[in-house]
Amino acid sequence: MAERSKGMVRCIECSNGKYMQWFRNPVICQCSIYREKFVAEAKRLCDEYTKRTNTKVEITHYDHY
């Protein structure tokens, strides 16, 4: 069963996100649960966090806004 957490977590370690980055800005997580964007490396409280089992993070890079 996937690990759930009620403490401080980072979106970059969650299986519920899609990751993107513009230029050299911070990586952004598009959350599939909340339908919002969050800074992926920032710590936050999240009741829906599910630890990602895949160690490789796929980040889509963009060169324009």
N, C-alpha and C positions, 0 to 999 in steps of 0.2 A: 504494500500500500504506500502511496506517496506521502512524503513528510509534509505536515502542515505546521504552521508557526503562528503564534499570536504576538510574537515579539517584533523587534526591528528586523526588516528584511530588505533585500535589494532586488529590484525587478529583473536585473540581468541574470539572476540565479533562478528565476521562476519559469515554469513551463507554459504559463498563460500569456506570454508576450511575443510580439513580433518586433524586431529591433531594426532601427534605421539611424543614419548619421548623415548630416550635411556638413561638407567640408571638414574642418577639424574641431567642430563643436562637439559637446557631449553626446553620447549615444542616447537615443530616445526609445522608450518602450511603448508600443501601442498595445494596451491591455485588452485581451479578448473578453474578459469578464466585465470590467467597468466601462469599456468602450471610451477610454480616455488615454491621453499620453502622459507619461511620467519620465523623469530623468532616470535612466536605467541603473546608474551607479549609486544614486542617492539612497540612503536608508530611510525607510518609511514603515508605518504600521499597515498591515494588510491581512485581513481575515481569510482572503481567498488565495494566498500564496501556496503554491505547490512546487516543491523543489524539482528542478529540471534534472532528468536522468542523463541526458546527452551532454557531454562536457564541451562539445564544440558549439559556439554561439554563431549563428548566421546573422550578419549585419548587412543590410542593404545600404550602400553608399550612394549619395546624391551629390551632384556638382552644380545644382541650381535649386532655387526655392520655388 
